[in-house]
Amino acid sequence: MDQGIGSGRWAVIPRVLCFLFCGDEVLLIRRAPNRQVFPNRYNGVGGHVEPGEDLRQAAHREIAEETGISIETLRLAGLVLIDTHTSPGVLLAVFTGEVPERLPVSASSEGTLEWVPVERVLELPVVEDFPALWPRVLRFRETGELFFMSYPRDL
């Protein structure tokens, strides 16, 4: 039985997006200029969920791979369904974590990591959905209330 776009049901690729905070700063990655999607744009760290992983395991792995940071506690902040106008879409699990000290970071093939003051984040060239997502991440950090969103990729 086909459960793709023709049946009116969602088919999605699971992904994770993580925001690590240290006091009033957040760790962001400025994607490398040669990246096909969002070159030179800022975002949290993250990526695809590998076979056999749950969402939290994928978040821990992506953080370790992209930042070298091993974080003990991650909290699921929200879920986002992204309609890419084709099948499959994307199910984005957004996580937050707190680190006790501003750990040193470096560049990788993914991009350059930077600790950014929370109040300056939206002054940066961020990925297209970031302005809609960021206030919800900050509200979760304050209240612990999960958020849920759905939007088209061309937001």
N, C-alpha and C positions, 0 to 999 in steps of 0.2 A: 504494500500500500504506500503510495507516494504521499509524503507529508511535506513536500516542498511548497513553493509559492503557489502552484496551481491549486492546491487544496485549501488555500486560505489560512494556512497555519504558518507560524514562524519557524524558520530554520535559521539557527544562529551559530556563530563561531564564538566560543568563550574567550574573553581576554581579561587581563587584570591591569589596574592602574593604581599606583601607590604614591602616597604623599607622606614623607617623613618630616616631622617637625622637631625643632630644637628651640624651645622658648618661642620667640616671636619670628623665627625664620623657618622656611620650608626648603627642602632639597628638590630642585628641579633639574631637568636635563634639557639643554639646548641641543636639539637634534642636529646631527652632522649635516653639512651643506650638500653632501652627495646622497642623502636619504631620499627615496622616491616619494614618501609621504611626509608632509610637514617639514621640509628642510628648513633649518635655521629657526625653527619655532620651539618655544618652551612648553614643557608638559611635565607631569609626574613621571616616574619610572614605571615600566611594566612591559607587558607583551602577551604572547599567546599562552594558553594552558596546554601543557603537553599531555599526551595519552597517559592515563593512570594517575594523574594529579587531581587533587581537588583544588578549588579556587584559592584557598589560603596557602597551600603548598606551592602553587604557581607564583603567588605574590612573594613568598619568601625566596624562592629560587630567582625570580627576576630581580629582586632587590640585591641579592648577593652577586648575581652576574653583572649587573649594571653599575653597582656602587661599591662592592666589596664589603658592605655593611651586613653584619648578621644581627638581626633585630629579633628580640624574644617575643614581643607581643604586637600583633597586628589586629586591628578592629575593622570589621566590615562596616563601611560607612553608607554604602548605597549600591543600587543596581540600576544600570542604564541600558535600555533597549535602543539600539541605533538602527534605523531603517536605511539601508544602503541603496534602496530602490531596486535591488536584485536579491536573489537568494544565493547564499545566506546573508543575513544581517549580522549584527554583533551584539553579544550580551557582555557588557562591561561591568565587572565587579570592582568597586572602588574601595580601597583600604587606606587607613591611616595608621601611623605609628609615631611614637615619641621616643627620641633618643636623648640620653642624659647630657651629652656634650656634642658640640659641633665637630663631627668627625671629618678628617681630611678626605677629600675626594679628588678624582683626576678624570681626564678625558678617556674615552674608549671609542671603538668604531661606531657606537650608537650616537655619541655626541659628547658634550662637555657638561659636567655636573656643576651646579652652582647653588650655594646657600643664599636665599633671597629673602629680604624682609617681607613678611606676610602682606603688609600694607602697600608694597610696591609691585606685587605680582602682576596685577592687571595693567601696569605701565609697560610691560614687556610684550614682545611679539609672540603671543601664545597661540596654541592650536585653536582651530575655529570654534570648538564647542566649550572651550575653557571658561569664557565669561558666564555661561549658563550653569556650569558645573561648580565653579569655585565657591560661590556663596553658600551652596549646599554643603560642601566639604567643611567650610568654616563653621556653619551652624551645627553640623554633626559634632565637630570638635568641642563646641560649647555645651551642647545639650545631650549628645549621645543618641539622638533620634535618627534612625535610618531614613534615607531618602530613596525615592524611586522616580525615575524619569524615563521618557520615551521621546525621541525626536528623530527627524530625518537627518541624514548625514550632511546635507547642504544647509545646515542651520545658519 
